């Protein structure tokens, strides 16, 4: 998603975010300053950025324009151990925490300040055009990207609801406010000619609590020397009772509450000296529960979006390690909380999914930028379903949650009993380009390992098997579809299991855990069209099915998810296992990371579409089939035939519906009976169960057919039967089981990453610009490769690491 900016007038910004939010106990009003307070900065023609910075900081500190705060410069030295080497020019700190070593100290900054020379080319925003805020010139875009990277850095180190940042361009300034939806930007103002405005802002800022300045009150800093700090250190020490997690025969079952060695190691690695530690509060049904965390194990890149962070956390209630997820979830009508979904799955006995401990929204914290977009872009009629944000609103984030400014107490909203579905009604403008987000935390028992840590090909297949079982159980027992099967959402989790071949002995086996259910959705019932629950559909591009990447309006079906599981196997096999592919980086780039751009949206690349939809086999550039070992080859050859047959049937039915069906919307997706018979969670079940009957897949009735296109051939009865095999999970699980139990697994060990660190994408890479909703008549454009994050996209990572994207509007 693009991190878009909304322009506010200076007085408008000050009234809403500063003047109205100063606590009542603040002493007096802003003092009147002399009109020449910034005269030393009047002549800017030959001044360098560091001169502007030095003089500005000196005036602010010497005259105490922000009492209780001090500015510190940091343009020359990055933080110690910071691999990114980023350094913002200056920042405001609480006086007692103001550094003197000339480094950024990201964990302690209150408000960041970036300085630029007095030149329009250094201004990332523009005031010249109505409705346009982001300047488009290359130099100005680079400055904006720089600001985004600073904002992202502060959100990474700190726990924030919002961030304020000043941009000083010579003798002018802008104030910006950042949240997970976008940026609010004031018009550029000359502070030399109008010093009182800037001085008022600095005074108001100094009187505001950390909470009002955007810090999350449910995240309390754990300082060095405190009892909690010492507790975290002690918890990181090796314990003689820790369990080896490697696959092996067990002489006895581990005791309840044991800690796997890798979990304690992950916690210990998070305790980095330069990283702040926090106590995070998470809602429970009867109050809150506290957890200690340090550096996140996972941090989603990008500023706009969910900003998901994953921690190995220490539970203060039990003293055990758990997994804590902190995110800004999509905030729309009928969108379930992920914890509510897990609660449903756990209650139904769905295997191989996380076990819920607690979860909930945090103090009613929501992103404010979308409401300002609605205010600045009123509808021409009176049918707007939402009310604009009043400019005279004085309610702070804290006040809206029931807590007084500066209070660290969790508001009553966190204690409210949740309904069974935990759904909520939220009005929003469908034409708003900014997504609405709400702060949310989730805690589960299991701390898994990344899928890429598998040791052998057979082990990879076992992990995938477990996750397909989880997916099947979720569908058949709870009618819930995951909708984001990807390599990042499949974890390895060690489990002691009984092995009949060993008699009374047990095995430590690496199984699979299907995680990240935040995008899951109940399967549409027969005859009922799916109801859009949020304005964008999200998925992981590299692992999405060809059908999902081809049609924006398509509803996710079981066949799409099974194809995603296949892509996860293929990706990891090419990258980590031995094969006849001599350039794994190029293969991954061509097959997984290359896309087509159509009116600013992403669609399936040719290599993937040809292999899955047309040929039913995967060829290398030399036109020979991709090969690993007999068990994997046999599995892939078989299921590729199934997917090819599926697309043959799919294409024909789609053509028929387009020609004769009423164009009222997508057709009904397949509905799976909860009574379908499939393999149980016990591995190596070799009974082939009824694959179920195939039904019409989802169709996009608005796709134009060119006159010269020929009618697709009618599928044969055999193709219809083969295509039906992916309508349910049974045949896919059966084929996985056959591969796992087959001979030929010798020399299937992982010997390292087949993509060298030095690999660079061969095609031009770069984010899409000016992305918009696709037109009815699609226009195919050139191939592109998914690229690193920038100011135009929510997130993304360089080839060949998969990343989630927004692909369409539903």
NORMO-V72364 format. One record per residue. N is the residue number from 1. RES is the residue in one small letter. PSI is psi in whole degrees, -180 to 180 (999 if undefined). Layout:
n=N res=RES psi=PSI
n=N res=RES psi=PSI
This chain:
n=1 res=x psi=143
n=2 res=x psi=140
n=3 res=x psi=89
n=4 res=x psi=154
n=5 res=x psi=145
n=6 res=x psi=130
n=7 res=x psi=134
n=8 res=x psi=151
n=9 res=x psi=152
n=10 res=x psi=-49
n=11 res=x psi=-39
n=12 res=x psi=-46
n=13 res=x psi=-48
n=14 res=x psi=-44
n=15 res=x psi=-46
n=16 res=x psi=-43
n=17 res=x psi=-15
n=18 res=x psi=-66
n=19 res=x psi=-43
n=20 res=x psi=-11
n=21 res=x psi=3
n=22 res=x psi=128
n=23 res=x psi=152
n=24 res=x psi=-29
n=25 res=x psi=-3
n=26 res=x psi=141
n=27 res=x psi=115
n=28 res=x psi=-155
n=29 res=x psi=168
n=30 res=x psi=131
n=31 res=x psi=150
n=32 res=x psi=128
n=33 res=x psi=158
n=34 res=x psi=149
n=35 res=x psi=-16
n=36 res=x psi=21
n=37 res=x psi=-32
n=38 res=x psi=23
n=39 res=x psi=-25
n=40 res=x psi=-14
n=41 res=x psi=15
n=42 res=x psi=-41
n=43 res=x psi=105
n=44 res=x psi=-6
n=45 res=x psi=-46
n=46 res=x psi=10
n=47 res=x psi=137
n=48 res=x psi=166
n=49 res=x psi=-43
n=50 res=x psi=-28
n=51 res=x psi=-43
n=52 res=x psi=-47
n=53 res=x psi=-48
n=54 res=x psi=-47
n=55 res=x psi=-42
n=56 res=x psi=-48
n=57 res=x psi=-39
n=58 res=x psi=-44
n=59 res=x psi=-48
n=60 res=x psi=-46
n=61 res=x psi=-43
n=62 res=x psi=-41
n=63 res=x psi=0
n=64 res=x psi=52
n=65 res=x psi=-20
n=66 res=x psi=76
n=67 res=x psi=132
n=68 res=x psi=-13
n=69 res=x psi=153
n=70 res=x psi=149
n=71 res=x psi=146
n=72 res=x psi=134
n=73 res=x psi=149
n=74 res=x psi=29
n=75 res=x psi=-12
n=76 res=x psi=-23
n=77 res=x psi=128
n=78 res=x psi=172
n=79 res=x psi=151
n=80 res=x psi=136
n=81 res=x psi=10
n=82 res=x psi=109
n=83 res=x psi=-28
n=84 res=x psi=-20
n=85 res=x psi=25
n=86 res=x psi=147
n=87 res=x psi=117
n=88 res=x psi=155
n=89 res=x psi=-42
n=90 res=x psi=171
n=91 res=x psi=158
n=92 res=x psi=139
n=93 res=x psi=155
n=94 res=x psi=140
n=95 res=x psi=-39
n=96 res=x psi=-15
n=97 res=x psi=10
n=98 res=x psi=123
n=99 res=x psi=163
n=100 res=x psi=9
n=101 res=x psi=5
n=102 res=x psi=22
n=103 res=x psi=160
n=104 res=x psi=-38
n=105 res=x psi=63
n=106 res=x psi=-35
n=107 res=x psi=-22
n=108 res=x psi=-6
n=109 res=x psi=143
n=110 res=x psi=-52
n=111 res=x psi=126
n=112 res=x psi=152
n=113 res=x psi=125
n=114 res=x psi=133
n=115 res=x psi=144
n=116 res=x psi=157
n=117 res=x psi=158
n=118 res=x psi=83
n=119 res=x psi=132
n=120 res=x psi=-29
n=121 res=x psi=-16
n=122 res=x psi=4
n=123 res=x psi=116
n=124 res=x psi=-13
n=125 res=x psi=165
n=126 res=x psi=148
n=127 res=x psi=6
n=128 res=x psi=-32
n=129 res=x psi=137
n=130 res=x psi=130
n=131 res=x psi=-8
n=132 res=x psi=127
n=133 res=x psi=-45
n=134 res=x psi=118
n=135 res=x psi=144
n=136 res=x psi=-12
n=137 res=x psi=146
n=138 res=x psi=-45
n=139 res=x psi=-36
n=140 res=x psi=-33
n=141 res=x psi=-39
n=142 res=x psi=-40
n=143 res=x psi=-42
n=144 res=x psi=-40
n=145 res=x psi=-37
n=146 res=x psi=-44
n=147 res=x psi=-40
n=148 res=x psi=-41
n=149 res=x psi=-35
n=150 res=x psi=-44
n=151 res=x psi=-43
n=152 res=x psi=-39
n=153 res=x psi=-44
n=154 res=x psi=-39
n=155 res=x psi=-28
n=156 res=x psi=-44
n=157 res=x psi=-34
n=158 res=x psi=168
n=159 res=x psi=107
n=160 res=x psi=153
n=161 res=x psi=-28
n=162 res=x psi=166
n=163 res=x psi=133
n=164 res=x psi=140
n=165 res=x psi=136
n=166 res=x psi=141
n=167 res=x psi=113
n=168 res=x psi=112
n=169 res=x psi=91
n=170 res=x psi=-117
n=171 res=x psi=15
n=172 res=x psi=163
n=173 res=x psi=158
n=174 res=x psi=150
n=175 res=x psi=136
n=176 res=x psi=150
n=177 res=x psi=127
n=178 res=x psi=135
n=179 res=x psi=-174
n=180 res=x psi=0
n=181 res=x psi=-30
n=182 res=x psi=-161
n=183 res=x psi=138
n=184 res=x psi=133
n=185 res=x psi=133
n=186 res=x psi=163
n=187 res=x psi=156
n=188 res=x psi=133
n=189 res=x psi=143
n=190 res=x psi=110
n=191 res=x psi=-12
n=192 res=x psi=-43
n=193 res=x psi=-30
n=194 res=x psi=63
n=195 res=x psi=-30
n=196 res=x psi=-34
n=197 res=x psi=-50
n=198 res=x psi=-41
n=199 res=x psi=-39
n=200 res=x psi=-45
n=201 res=x psi=-45
n=202 res=x psi=-38
n=203 res=x psi=-48
n=204 res=x psi=-43
n=205 res=x psi=-39
n=206 res=x psi=-22
n=207 res=x psi=-10
n=208 res=x psi=145
n=209 res=x psi=163
n=210 res=x psi=-38
n=211 res=x psi=-45
n=212 res=x psi=-27
n=213 res=x psi=6
n=214 res=x psi=5
n=215 res=x psi=143
n=216 res=x psi=116
n=217 res=x psi=-14
n=218 res=x psi=0
n=219 res=x psi=110
n=220 res=x psi=130
n=221 res=x psi=133
n=222 res=x psi=111
n=223 res=x psi=153
n=224 res=x psi=134
n=225 res=x psi=-12
n=226 res=x psi=166
n=227 res=x psi=-40
n=228 res=x psi=-36
n=229 res=x psi=-45
n=230 res=x psi=-39
n=231 res=x psi=-41
n=232 res=x psi=-41
n=233 res=x psi=-46
n=234 res=x psi=-37
n=235 res=x psi=-19
n=236 res=x psi=-12
n=237 res=x psi=143
n=238 res=x psi=143
n=239 res=x psi=138
n=240 res=x psi=-21
n=241 res=x psi=-5
n=242 res=x psi=144
n=243 res=x psi=133
n=244 res=x psi=129
n=245 res=x psi=-1
n=246 res=x psi=152
n=247 res=x psi=129
n=248 res=x psi=170
n=249 res=x psi=136
n=250 res=x psi=132
n=251 res=x psi=-31
n=252 res=x psi=158
n=253 res=x psi=140
n=254 res=x psi=151
n=255 res=x psi=155
n=256 res=x psi=140
n=257 res=x psi=7
n=258 res=x psi=157
n=259 res=x psi=127
n=260 res=x psi=143
n=261 res=x psi=-39
n=262 res=x psi=-29
n=263 res=x psi=-47
n=264 res=x psi=-36
n=265 res=x psi=-40
n=266 res=x psi=-40
n=267 res=x psi=-43
n=268 res=x psi=-40
n=269 res=x psi=-22
n=270 res=x psi=-16
n=271 res=x psi=66
n=272 res=x psi=142
n=273 res=x psi=-33
n=274 res=x psi=6
n=275 res=x psi=134
n=276 res=x psi=151
n=277 res=x psi=150
n=278 res=x psi=154
n=279 res=x psi=118
n=280 res=x psi=136
n=281 res=x psi=135
n=282 res=x psi=134
n=283 res=x psi=147
n=284 res=x psi=179
n=285 res=x psi=-22
n=286 res=x psi=19
n=287 res=x psi=-129
n=288 res=x psi=164
n=289 res=x psi=142
n=290 res=x psi=144
n=291 res=x psi=144
n=292 res=x psi=131
n=293 res=x psi=161
n=294 res=x psi=-120
n=295 res=x psi=135
n=296 res=x psi=143
n=297 res=x psi=-35
n=298 res=x psi=135
n=299 res=x psi=114
n=300 res=x psi=134
n=301 res=x psi=161
n=302 res=x psi=156
n=303 res=x psi=-50
n=304 res=x psi=141
n=305 res=x psi=-160
n=306 res=x psi=-28
n=307 res=x psi=39
n=308 res=x psi=133
n=309 res=x psi=138
n=310 res=x psi=133
n=311 res=x psi=145
n=312 res=x psi=112
n=313 res=x psi=154
n=314 res=x psi=119
n=315 res=x psi=117
n=316 res=x psi=-24
n=317 res=x psi=-40
n=318 res=x psi=-17
n=319 res=x psi=12
n=320 res=x psi=157
n=321 res=x psi=138
n=322 res=x psi=174
n=323 res=x psi=125
n=324 res=x psi=128
n=325 res=x psi=125
n=326 res=x psi=125
n=327 res=x psi=162
n=328 res=x psi=94
n=329 res=x psi=159
n=330 res=x psi=131
n=331 res=x psi=82
n=332 res=x psi=164
n=333 res=x psi=135
n=334 res=x psi=19
n=335 res=x psi=117
n=336 res=x psi=147
n=337 res=x psi=144
n=338 res=x psi=-38
n=339 res=x psi=-35
n=340 res=x psi=-38
n=341 res=x psi=-47
n=342 res=x psi=-38
n=343 res=x psi=-41
n=344 res=x psi=-44
n=345 res=x psi=-43
n=346 res=x psi=-42
n=347 res=x psi=-33
n=348 res=x psi=-2
n=349 res=x psi=29
n=350 res=x psi=128
n=351 res=x psi=154
n=352 res=x psi=38
n=353 res=x psi=160
n=354 res=x psi=152
n=355 res=x psi=118
n=356 res=x psi=136
n=357 res=x psi=-57
n=358 res=x psi=165
n=359 res=x psi=167
n=360 res=x psi=163
n=361 res=x psi=148
n=362 res=x psi=107
n=363 res=x psi=27
n=364 res=x psi=22
n=365 res=x psi=122
n=366 res=x psi=159
n=367 res=x psi=140
n=368 res=x psi=-20
n=369 res=x psi=-42
n=370 res=x psi=-36
n=371 res=x psi=-35
n=372 res=x psi=-34
n=373 res=x psi=-44
n=374 res=x psi=-39
n=375 res=x psi=-40
n=376 res=x psi=-11
n=377 res=x psi=66
n=378 res=x psi=149
n=379 res=x psi=154
n=380 res=x psi=-19
n=381 res=x psi=-174
n=382 res=x psi=21
n=383 res=x psi=11
n=384 res=x psi=128
n=385 res=x psi=-8
n=386 res=x psi=154
n=387 res=x psi=139
n=388 res=x psi=159
n=389 res=x psi=123
n=390 res=x psi=138
n=391 res=x psi=-24
n=392 res=x psi=14
n=393 res=x psi=134
n=394 res=x psi=2
n=395 res=x psi=119
n=396 res=x psi=171
n=397 res=x psi=-43
n=398 res=x psi=-46
n=399 res=x psi=-35
n=400 res=x psi=-19
n=401 res=x psi=-1
n=402 res=x psi=6
n=403 res=x psi=144
n=404 res=x psi=154
n=405 res=x psi=132
n=406 res=x psi=-11
n=407 res=x psi=146
n=408 res=x psi=4
n=409 res=x psi=138
n=410 res=x psi=133
n=411 res=x psi=169
n=412 res=x psi=-23
n=413 res=x psi=-25
n=414 res=x psi=-15
n=415 res=x psi=-8
n=416 res=x psi=140
n=417 res=x psi=132
n=418 res=x psi=148
n=419 res=x psi=171
n=420 res=x psi=-40
n=421 res=x psi=-20
n=422 res=x psi=35
n=423 res=x psi=160
n=424 res=x psi=153
n=425 res=x psi=125
n=426 res=x psi=119
n=427 res=x psi=141
n=428 res=x psi=156
n=429 res=x psi=124
n=430 res=x psi=-22
n=431 res=x psi=0
n=432 res=x psi=125
n=433 res=x psi=-7
n=434 res=x psi=132
n=435 res=x psi=144
n=436 res=x psi=138
n=437 res=x psi=152
n=438 res=x psi=136
n=439 res=x psi=137
n=440 res=x psi=145
n=441 res=x psi=149
n=442 res=x psi=136
n=443 res=x psi=131
n=444 res=x psi=163
n=445 res=x psi=-42
n=446 res=x psi=134
n=447 res=x psi=106
n=448 res=x psi=175
n=449 res=x psi=152
n=450 res=x psi=146
n=451 res=x psi=-33
n=452 res=x psi=-6
n=453 res=x psi=8
n=454 res=x psi=151
n=455 res=x psi=-24
n=456 res=x psi=157
n=457 res=x psi=-40
n=458 res=x psi=-38
n=459 res=x psi=-41
n=460 res=x psi=-46
n=461 res=x psi=-36
n=462 res=x psi=-43
n=463 res=x psi=-44
n=464 res=x psi=-41
n=465 res=x psi=-49
n=466 res=x psi=-39
n=467 res=x psi=-31
n=468 res=x psi=-38
n=469 res=x psi=-44
n=470 res=x psi=-43
n=471 res=x psi=-43
n=472 res=x psi=-46
n=473 res=x psi=-38
n=474 res=x psi=-40
n=475 res=x psi=-49
n=476 res=x psi=-28
n=477 res=x psi=-28
n=478 res=x psi=-5
n=479 res=x psi=33
n=480 res=x psi=132
n=481 res=x psi=133
n=482 res=x psi=-53
n=483 res=x psi=9
n=484 res=x psi=53
n=485 res=x psi=123
n=486 res=x psi=169
n=487 res=x psi=-33
n=488 res=x psi=-18
n=489 res=x psi=11
n=490 res=x psi=118
n=491 res=x psi=159
n=492 res=x psi=132
n=493 res=x psi=120
n=494 res=x psi=140
n=495 res=x psi=136
n=496 res=x psi=128
n=497 res=x psi=156
n=498 res=x psi=126
n=499 res=x psi=109
n=500 res=x psi=-29
n=501 res=x psi=-15
n=502 res=x psi=11
n=503 res=x psi=-119
n=504 res=x psi=-1
n=505 res=x psi=162
n=506 res=x psi=164
n=507 res=x psi=144
n=508 res=x psi=115
n=509 res=x psi=139
n=510 res=x psi=112
n=511 res=x psi=-178
n=512 res=x psi=152
n=513 res=x psi=118
n=514 res=x psi=114
n=515 res=x psi=-178
n=516 res=x psi=72
n=517 res=x psi=17
n=518 res=x psi=-23
n=519 res=x psi=6
n=520 res=x psi=163
n=521 res=x psi=141
n=522 res=x psi=142
n=523 res=x psi=135
n=524 res=x psi=133
n=525 res=x psi=154
n=526 res=x psi=127
n=527 res=x psi=0
n=528 res=x psi=122
n=529 res=x psi=146
n=530 res=x psi=140
n=531 res=x psi=126
n=532 res=x psi=130
n=533 res=x psi=-15
n=534 res=x psi=156
n=535 res=x psi=-5
n=536 res=x psi=147
n=537 res=x psi=135
n=538 res=x psi=144
n=539 res=x psi=178
n=540 res=x psi=109
n=541 res=x psi=-48
n=542 res=x psi=-28
n=543 res=x psi=3
n=544 res=x psi=151
n=545 res=x psi=160
n=546 res=x psi=-41
n=547 res=x psi=-43
n=548 res=x psi=-32
n=549 res=x psi=-14
n=550 res=x psi=-33
n=551 res=x psi=117
n=552 res=x psi=-36
n=553 res=x psi=5
n=554 res=x psi=139
n=555 res=x psi=138
n=556 res=x psi=131
n=557 res=x psi=170
n=558 res=x psi=-43
n=559 res=x psi=-36
n=560 res=x psi=-42
n=561 res=x psi=-38
n=562 res=x psi=-39
n=563 res=x psi=-37
n=564 res=x psi=-41
n=565 res=x psi=-41
n=566 res=x psi=-44
n=567 res=x psi=-34
n=568 res=x psi=-44
n=569 res=x psi=-48
n=570 res=x psi=-46
n=571 res=x psi=-50
n=572 res=x psi=-32
n=573 res=x psi=-45
n=574 res=x psi=-39
n=575 res=x psi=-31
n=576 res=x psi=-15
n=577 res=x psi=163
n=578 res=x psi=137
n=579 res=x psi=180
n=580 res=x psi=11
n=581 res=x psi=117
n=582 res=x psi=-10
n=583 res=x psi=82
n=584 res=x psi=-36
n=585 res=x psi=-45
n=586 res=x psi=-39
n=587 res=x psi=-47
n=588 res=x psi=-39
n=589 res=x psi=-46
n=590 res=x psi=-43
n=591 res=x psi=-43
n=592 res=x psi=-35
n=593 res=x psi=0
n=594 res=x psi=135
n=595 res=x psi=169
n=596 res=x psi=144
n=597 res=x psi=128
n=598 res=x psi=107
n=599 res=x psi=41
n=600 res=x psi=2
n=601 res=x psi=161
n=602 res=x psi=139
n=603 res=x psi=167
n=604 res=x psi=137
n=605 res=x psi=161
n=606 res=x psi=-43
n=607 res=x psi=-46
n=608 res=x psi=-45
n=609 res=x psi=-42
n=610 res=x psi=-45
n=611 res=x psi=-46
n=612 res=x psi=-44
n=613 res=x psi=-36
n=614 res=x psi=-50
n=615 res=x psi=-32
n=616 res=x psi=24
n=617 res=x psi=159
n=618 res=x psi=119
n=619 res=x psi=146
n=620 res=x psi=169
n=621 res=x psi=-27
n=622 res=x psi=4
n=623 res=x psi=22
n=624 res=x psi=151
n=625 res=x psi=145
n=626 res=x psi=132
n=627 res=x psi=141
n=628 res=x psi=-90
n=629 res=x psi=167
n=630 res=x psi=-45
n=631 res=x psi=-45
n=632 res=x psi=-42
n=633 res=x psi=-44
n=634 res=x psi=-42
n=635 res=x psi=-49
n=636 res=x psi=-43
n=637 res=x psi=-40
n=638 res=x psi=-52
n=639 res=x psi=-27
n=640 res=x psi=-35
n=641 res=x psi=-39
n=642 res=x psi=-46
n=643 res=x psi=-38
n=644 res=x psi=-45
n=645 res=x psi=-38
n=646 res=x psi=-44
n=647 res=x psi=-28
n=648 res=x psi=-47
n=649 res=x psi=-43
n=650 res=x psi=-47
n=651 res=x psi=-42
n=652 res=x psi=-47
n=653 res=x psi=-38
n=654 res=x psi=-44
n=655 res=x psi=-43
n=656 res=x psi=-43
n=657 res=x psi=-36
n=658 res=x psi=-32
n=659 res=x psi=-23
n=660 res=x psi=-27
n=661 res=x psi=154
n=662 res=x psi=135
n=663 res=x psi=73
n=664 res=x psi=-1
n=665 res=x psi=-178
n=666 res=x psi=151
n=667 res=x psi=171
n=668 res=x psi=135
n=669 res=x psi=171
n=670 res=x psi=139
n=671 res=x psi=127
n=672 res=x psi=130
n=673 res=x psi=139
n=674 res=x psi=-6
n=675 res=x psi=3
n=676 res=x psi=142
n=677 res=x psi=122
n=678 res=x psi=169
n=679 res=x psi=146
n=680 res=x psi=-176
n=681 res=x psi=-15
n=682 res=x psi=123
n=683 res=x psi=160
n=684 res=x psi=24
n=685 res=x psi=120
n=686 res=x psi=9
n=687 res=x psi=120
n=688 res=x psi=118
n=689 res=x psi=165
n=690 res=x psi=125
n=691 res=x psi=-8
n=692 res=x psi=162
n=693 res=x psi=143
n=694 res=x psi=144
n=695 res=x psi=171
n=696 res=x psi=128
n=697 res=x psi=173
n=698 res=x psi=140
n=699 res=x psi=141
n=700 res=x psi=103
n=701 res=x psi=-5
n=702 res=x psi=3
n=703 res=x psi=119
n=704 res=x psi=139
n=705 res=x psi=124
n=706 res=x psi=145
n=707 res=x psi=-35
n=708 res=x psi=-8
n=709 res=x psi=136
n=710 res=x psi=151
n=711 res=x psi=131
n=712 res=x psi=150
n=713 res=x psi=145
n=714 res=x psi=132
n=715 res=x psi=147
n=716 res=x psi=167
n=717 res=x psi=-37
n=718 res=x psi=-41
n=719 res=x psi=-38
n=720 res=x psi=-43
n=721 res=x psi=-41
n=722 res=x psi=-42
n=723 res=x psi=-33
n=724 res=x psi=-17
n=725 res=x psi=-24
n=726 res=x psi=12
n=727 res=x psi=-23
n=728 res=x psi=179
n=729 res=x psi=-14
n=730 res=x psi=-55
n=731 res=x psi=-38
n=732 res=x psi=-45
n=733 res=x psi=-40
n=734 res=x psi=-44
n=735 res=x psi=-36
n=736 res=x psi=-45
n=737 res=x psi=-40
n=738 res=x psi=-40
n=739 res=x psi=-41
n=740 res=x psi=-38
n=741 res=x psi=-3
n=742 res=x psi=161
n=743 res=x psi=166
n=744 res=x psi=18
n=745 res=x psi=12
n=746 res=x psi=148
n=747 res=x psi=41
n=748 res=x psi=18
n=749 res=x psi=154
n=750 res=x psi=127
n=751 res=x psi=8
n=752 res=x psi=-177
n=753 res=x psi=124
n=754 res=x psi=-9
n=755 res=x psi=109
n=756 res=x psi=150
n=757 res=x psi=-24
n=758 res=x psi=-5
n=759 res=x psi=134
n=760 res=x psi=137
n=761 res=x psi=142
n=762 res=x psi=-28
n=763 res=x psi=164
n=764 res=x psi=133
n=765 res=x psi=151
n=766 res=x psi=149
n=767 res=x psi=158
n=768 res=x psi=144
n=769 res=x psi=147
n=770 res=x psi=46
n=771 res=x psi=137
n=772 res=x psi=174
n=773 res=x psi=135
n=774 res=x psi=142
n=775 res=x psi=166
n=776 res=x psi=-46
n=777 res=x psi=113
n=778 res=x psi=145
n=779 res=x psi=115
n=780 res=x psi=134
n=781 res=x psi=-169
n=782 res=x psi=169
n=783 res=x psi=145
n=784 res=x psi=165
n=785 res=x psi=138
n=786 res=x psi=139
n=787 res=x psi=175
n=788 res=x psi=164
n=789 res=x psi=150
n=790 res=x psi=-169
n=791 res=x psi=-3
n=792 res=x psi=-6
n=793 res=x psi=148
n=794 res=x psi=-52
n=795 res=x psi=174
n=796 res=x psi=155
n=797 res=x psi=157
n=798 res=x psi=150
n=799 res=x psi=138
n=800 res=x psi=41
n=801 res=x psi=126
n=802 res=x psi=153
n=803 res=x psi=151
n=804 res=x psi=145
n=805 res=x psi=167
n=806 res=x psi=128
n=807 res=x psi=-20
n=808 res=x psi=174
n=809 res=x psi=131
n=810 res=x psi=999
